[in-house]
Amino acid sequence: MAVDLVSVVEEWTTRITALAWALFLFTWSVGWALRGAPLPFARVKRVGSSLVEDSVWAAFWLAVGMTVFKVVTYIASLIAQGLGF
């Protein structure tokens, strides 16, 4: 039973992480496109810069969160093996 729970947690962690990285890449790309666009509107360029900055922070926290989830999954699998599940 616990091994099934571990595999479910691993699967959901992988899916959510992949979706989050895809959203990061999309936001980062849109931010750079707006920032570098030859538009005379300074507000659009500021929005682009803000998107780039926010996406970089999101990538940092995503990497930290992904590491924490992987450590928790690893510890859960060790406990499940120790209990004989």
C-alpha positions as CSV (number, residue, x, y, z in Angstrom):
1,M,0.0,0.0,0.0
2,A,2.7,2.5,0.9
3,V,4.8,1.7,-2.2
4,D,1.7,2.6,-4.3
5,L,1.5,5.9,-2.4
6,V,5.2,6.6,-3.1
7,S,4.7,6.0,-6.8
8,V,1.6,8.2,-6.9
9,V,3.6,11.0,-5.1
10,E,6.5,10.6,-7.5
11,E,4.2,10.7,-10.5
12,W,2.3,13.8,-9.4
13,T,5.5,15.5,-8.5
14,T,6.9,14.8,-11.9
15,R,3.8,16.0,-13.7
16,I,3.4,19.2,-11.7
17,T,7.1,20.0,-12.0
18,A,7.1,19.6,-15.8
19,L,4.0,21.8,-16.0
20,A,5.7,24.4,-13.8
21,W,8.9,24.4,-15.9
22,A,6.8,24.8,-19.1
23,L,5.0,27.8,-17.6
24,F,8.4,29.2,-16.6
25,L,9.8,28.9,-20.1
26,F,6.6,30.4,-21.6
27,T,6.6,33.4,-19.2
28,W,10.4,34.0,-19.7
29,S,10.0,33.9,-23.5
30,V,7.0,36.3,-23.5
31,G,8.9,38.6,-21.1
32,W,12.0,38.8,-23.3
33,A,9.8,39.2,-26.4
34,L,8.0,42.2,-24.8
35,R,11.2,43.6,-23.4
36,G,13.1,43.5,-26.7
37,A,10.2,44.4,-28.9
38,P,10.7,47.5,-31.0
39,L,7.6,49.2,-29.4
40,P,7.6,52.9,-28.4
41,F,5.7,52.1,-25.2
42,A,7.9,52.1,-22.1
43,R,5.2,50.4,-20.1
44,V,5.2,47.3,-22.3
45,K,9.0,47.0,-21.9
46,R,8.6,47.4,-18.1
47,V,6.0,44.6,-18.1
48,G,8.4,42.4,-20.1
49,S,11.2,43.1,-17.6
50,S,8.9,42.3,-14.8
51,L,7.9,39.0,-16.4
52,V,11.5,38.0,-16.9
53,E,12.4,38.9,-13.3
54,D,9.3,37.0,-11.9
55,S,10.0,34.0,-14.0
56,V,13.6,33.8,-12.8
57,W,12.4,33.9,-9.2
58,A,9.9,31.3,-10.0
59,A,12.5,29.1,-11.5
60,F,14.6,29.4,-8.4
61,W,11.8,28.5,-6.1
62,L,10.7,25.7,-8.4
63,A,14.2,24.2,-8.2
64,V,14.1,24.5,-4.4
65,G,10.6,23.0,-4.2
66,M,11.5,20.2,-6.6
67,T,14.5,19.3,-4.5
68,V,12.4,19.2,-1.4
69,F,9.8,17.0,-3.0
70,K,12.4,14.6,-4.3
71,V,14.0,14.3,-0.8
72,V,10.6,13.7,0.8
73,T,9.8,11.1,-1.8
74,Y,13.2,9.4,-1.2
75,I,12.7,9.4,2.5
76,A,9.1,8.0,2.1
77,S,10.4,5.2,-0.1
78,L,13.1,4.3,2.5
79,I,10.5,4.2,5.3
80,A,8.2,2.1,3.1
81,Q,11.0,-0.4,2.4
82,G,11.9,-0.5,6.1
83,L,8.3,-1.2,7.1
84,G,8.1,-4.0,4.5
85,F,5.4,-2.4,2.3
